[in-house]
Amino acid sequence: MAATTEEQVERVRALVASIPTGRVSTYGDIAATAGLSSPRTVGWIMRTDSADLPWHRVLSASGRPAPHLAHRQIARLELEGVPIRDGRVDIDAARHRFDCAD
């Protein structure tokens, strides 16, 4: 696997930072917009470099948060008005669509 460049890390960070309050994105959407080959790369970046970002707005395509973050993530998203049902975000209703300029 090719090394992740600083430009790719910054692109992912900028995309995550651009997700508005009350909206969410998926690892896959961010990877596709950033030109990355895998959503796992976004996950790695988020694990290592997201303390100052709205990390809680990034989810898997299923809308289910990671088990170790679920309580905190769902609580934050509920405060923002994101539709949640049975511990899962309604991705269709809350998904942020990135513009090409993002």
HELIX and SHEET records of a PDB file:
HELIX    1   1 GLU A    6  ALA A   17  1                                  12    
HELIX    2   2 TYR A   27  ALA A   34  1                                   8    
HELIX    3   3 PRO A   39  THR A   48  1                                  10    
HELIX    4   4 TRP A   55  ARG A   57  5                                   3    
HELIX    5   5 ALA A   70  LEU A   79  1                                  10    
HELIX    6   6 ILE A   91  ALA A   94  1                                   4    
SHEET    1   A 2 SER A  25  THR A  26  0                                        
SHEET    2   A 2 VAL A  58  LEU A  59  1                                        
SHEET    1   B 2 ILE A  84  ARG A  85  0                                        
SHEET    2   B 2 ARG A  88  VAL A  89 -1                                        
END                                                                             
